[in-house]
Amino acid sequence: MDRIELGDQVEVQLDVFSGRPNPCWTLSGESVRTLEQMLGGLQPDRAPEPPGLGYRGILVVGPEIELRAFDSVLTLKRDGTERSFRDTAGLENRLLEQAREHGFGELLSAAAQRGGAAAT
C-alpha cells in the first residue's frame, strides 16, 4: 500500500451522536506524523457496518482524506475510493485513549452501554 499522508493538521471526531455535532479535537505536527507512521504496512480487510446508535468509530479527517477506525478495522476514503485494512498497529485504541484524555471517557462508557462495545 502507498504511504498515507493525512496533511499538516487533521480533525479527529468521536462518532457517537446522531443529530448533533460529534466531539472533536485537532491534531497537528508530530501527532499527525505518528498516526501516519502507524498506517504503514496495513493488510486489507472487510469493514464492519457501524451500528445506527452508540459508538460508530473515530474519524480522522484531513484536507483530502477521511479515515474511520471502527472495530479494529481502518476504512480509508481518498480520491473517490474506499479501502479497508486491519488495524494491526492499534490506531483505534490510541485514538480512544486520546478521546479519554480530552475528557470524553464518560461519553465513551455511555456509548458502549448502547451497543458500541469497541468503545470500552
C-alpha positions in Angstrom: 0.0 0.0 0.0 1.1 3.5 -0.7 2.2 5.8 2.1 -0.8 7.6 3.6 -0.4 11.3 4.2 -3.0 12.9 6.3 -1.9 16.5 5.9 -0.4 19.0 8.3 -3.5 19.2 10.5 -6.4 16.8 11.0 -9.6 16.9 12.9 -10.5 13.8 15.0 -14.2 13.1 15.6 -15.6 10.7 18.1 -18.6 9.4 16.1 -21.2 8.8 18.9 -24.0 11.3 18.2 -26.9 11.3 15.8 -28.4 14.6 15.0 -25.9 16.8 16.8 -22.2 17.6 16.4 -19.7 14.9 17.5 -17.0 15.7 20.0 -13.8 16.5 18.2 -10.2 17.7 18.6 -7.4 18.7 16.3 -4.0 17.1 15.8 -1.1 18.7 14.1 2.7 18.3 13.6 4.3 15.4 15.3 1.0 13.9 16.4 -0.1 13.6 12.8 3.3 12.2 11.7 2.9 9.5 14.4 -0.5 8.5 13.1 0.9 8.4 9.5 3.7 6.0 10.7 1.0 3.7 12.3 -0.7 3.5 8.9 2.3 1.8 7.2 2.2 -1.9 6.1 -1.6 -2.4 6.7 -3.2 -5.6 5.4 -6.6 -5.4 3.6 -9.7 -6.4 5.5 -13.5 -6.0 5.3 -15.1 -3.1 7.0 -17.8 -3.9 9.6 -21.0 -1.9 9.4 -21.2 0.5 12.3 -24.4 0.5 14.4 -27.1 3.1 14.0 -26.7 4.3 17.6 -23.9 4.4 20.1 -20.2 4.3 19.2 -19.6 4.2 15.4 -15.9 4.7 15.5 -13.4 7.5 15.3 -13.0 9.7 12.2 -9.7 11.3 11.2 -10.4 14.0 8.6 -7.7 15.7 6.6 -7.9 18.0 3.6 -8.2 15.2 1.0 -8.7 12.1 3.2 -11.1 10.5 5.7 -10.2 7.6 7.9 -12.7 5.7 10.1 -11.3 3.5 12.8 -14.0 1.0 14.0 -14.0 -2.5 15.4 -10.2 -2.9 14.7 -10.6 -2.0 11.0 -9.5 1.2 9.3 -11.5 2.4 6.4 -9.8 5.0 4.2 -11.7 7.3 1.8 -9.4 9.1 -0.7 -9.8 10.2 -4.3 -13.3 8.8 -4.5 -12.3 5.3 -3.5 -12.7 3.4 -0.2 -10.4 0.7 1.1 -10.3 -1.1 4.5 -7.4 -2.5 6.4 -6.8 -4.4 9.7 -5.8 -2.1 12.5 -2.7 -4.1 13.4 -1.0 -1.0 14.9 -3.8 -0.2 17.4 -4.7 3.1 15.9 -8.3 2.9 17.1 -7.2 2.2 20.7 -4.7 5.1 20.6 -7.4 7.5 19.4 -9.8 6.2 22.0 -7.2 6.9 24.7 -6.8 10.5 23.3 -10.6 10.8 23.5 -10.4 9.9 27.2 -7.6 12.4 27.7 -9.8 15.1 26.1 -12.5 14.4 28.7 -14.8 12.1 26.7 -14.4 9.0 28.9 -17.9 9.1 30.3 -19.4 9.6 26.8 -17.5 6.5 25.6 -18.8 4.5 28.5 -22.4 5.6 27.8 -22.0 4.8 24.1 -20.6 1.3 25.0 -23.7 0.7 27.1 -25.9 1.4 24.0 -24.2 -1.3 22.0 -20.8 0.1 20.9 -18.6 -2.4 22.6 -15.5 -1.3 20.8 -15.6 1.9 22.8 -14.8 0.2 26.1 
